[in-house]
């Protein structure tokens, strides 16, 4: 049976993930990156240099990626939260996002998954590690740039 503390932790983690999407869509990237630990690791693409470290590096990346966008809309579903200790959790979630450009290029759409490691800090639950895998894109870069979602060949 799940106790009240576990339910509170699960809800706090879900709230952080939803806040991330809301803040990114509001172009409040500094606040969005505050939801990560200072020494976080993250990888949004594949390749030998894909793993990046630090909240400041993430903030710079997010600020650059929002240049030329007039709007974005991130939708998060299918949260699977596994508390792995009193102050740690593993979370997998699905994200679909649409990005609208200032210059009216066709919108870029992405269907992906966030694979997150959370830790509880004095400020609350924070993302210590994020890996993004991608199921598909529309009007974006080719799949060669992204780490694909795990899928059994059929």
C-alpha positions in Angstrom: 0.0 0.0 0.0 1.2 3.5 -0.8 1.6 5.9 2.1 0.8 9.6 2.1 4.5 10.6 1.8 4.9 8.5 -1.3 1.8 10.1 -2.9 3.0 13.6 -2.0 6.4 12.8 -3.6 4.8 11.4 -6.7 2.6 14.5 -7.1 5.5 16.9 -6.5 7.5 15.2 -9.2 4.6 15.3 -11.7 4.1 19.0 -10.8 7.8 19.7 -11.6 7.5 18.0 -15.0 4.3 19.9 -15.8 5.9 23.2 -14.7 8.8 22.5 -16.9 6.5 22.3 -20.0 4.6 25.4 -18.9 7.7 27.5 -18.3 9.3 26.4 -21.6 6.2 27.4 -23.5 6.2 30.8 -21.7 9.8 31.2 -22.8 10.9 31.4 -19.2 13.8 29.2 -19.8 15.8 30.4 -16.7 12.9 29.3 -14.5 12.6 26.0 -16.4 16.2 25.2 -15.9 15.9 25.9 -12.1 14.0 22.6 -12.0 17.3 20.9 -12.7 20.1 20.4 -10.2 23.1 22.6 -10.6 25.3 19.7 -11.7 22.7 18.0 -13.8 23.5 16.0 -16.9 21.4 16.0 -20.0 21.4 14.7 -23.5 18.9 15.8 -26.2 20.7 14.3 -29.2 22.8 11.4 -30.0 26.6 11.3 -30.5 29.8 11.2 -28.6 29.4 14.8 -27.4 25.7 14.5 -26.6 26.1 14.4 -22.8 26.2 17.9 -21.4 26.7 18.9 -17.8 25.4 21.7 -15.6 22.3 23.9 -15.3 24.2 26.9 -16.8 25.0 24.9 -19.9 21.4 23.8 -20.2 20.1 27.4 -19.7 22.3 28.6 -22.5 21.2 25.7 -24.8 17.5 26.4 -24.1 17.9 30.2 -24.6 19.6 29.5 -28.0 17.0 27.0 -29.1 14.1 29.4 -28.4 15.5 32.1 -30.7 13.2 32.6 -33.7 10.3 30.9 -32.0 7.0 32.7 -31.7 5.4 29.9 -29.7 5.8 26.4 -28.5 3.4 23.9 -26.9 4.7 20.9 -24.9 2.3 18.2 -23.8 3.4 15.6 -21.3 1.6 12.2 -20.7 2.2 8.6 -19.5 4.2 9.5 -16.4 5.8 6.4 -14.9 7.3 7.4 -11.5 9.4 4.9 -9.6 10.6 6.1 -6.2 14.1 4.4 -5.9 14.9 5.7 -2.4 13.7 8.2 0.1 15.1 11.0 -2.0 15.5 9.7 -5.5 13.2 8.6 -8.4 13.3 7.5 -12.0 10.6 8.9 -14.3 9.8 8.1 -17.8 7.2 10.3 -19.6 6.0 11.0 -23.1 6.2 14.4 -24.6 4.8 15.8 -27.8 5.7 19.3 -28.7 5.0 21.7 -31.5 7.3 24.7 -32.3 6.1 27.7 -34.3 8.7 29.9 -36.0 8.7 33.7 -36.3 9.5 33.5 -40.0 6.4 31.3 -40.6 8.4 28.2 -41.7 6.3 25.1 -41.2 6.0 24.2 -37.6 8.4 21.6 -36.2 6.7 18.8 -34.3 8.4 16.1 -32.2 7.2 13.0 -30.4 9.6 11.9 -27.7 10.2 10.5 -24.3 11.9 12.0 -21.3 14.0 9.6 -19.2 14.7 11.5 -15.9 16.5 10.9 -12.7 15.1 13.0 -9.9 16.6 13.8 -6.5 15.0 15.6 -3.6 16.8 18.8 -2.6 16.1 21.5 0.0 14.4 23.4 -2.9 12.2 20.3 -3.7 12.4 17.6 -6.3 14.8 18.4 -9.1 15.9 16.7 -12.3 19.5 15.4 -11.9 19.7 13.7 -15.3 17.6 13.8 -18.5 17.9 11.7 -21.6 15.5 12.3 -24.5 14.7 9.6 -27.0 12.6 10.4 -30.1 9.9 8.4 -31.9 9.5 10.8 -34.7 9.6 14.4 -36.0 7.7 16.4 -38.6 9.5 19.3 -40.5 12.6 19.0 -38.3 16.0 17.5 -38.5 16.3 13.9 -39.6 16.1 11.0 -37.1 19.9 10.6 -37.5 20.3 13.5 -35.1 18.2 11.9 -32.3 18.5 8.9 -30.1 15.5 6.7 -31.1 13.0 5.3 -28.6 13.6 1.7 -27.7 11.5 -0.6 -29.8 11.6 -4.3 -30.5 11.9 -5.0 -34.2 8.9 -6.7 -35.6 
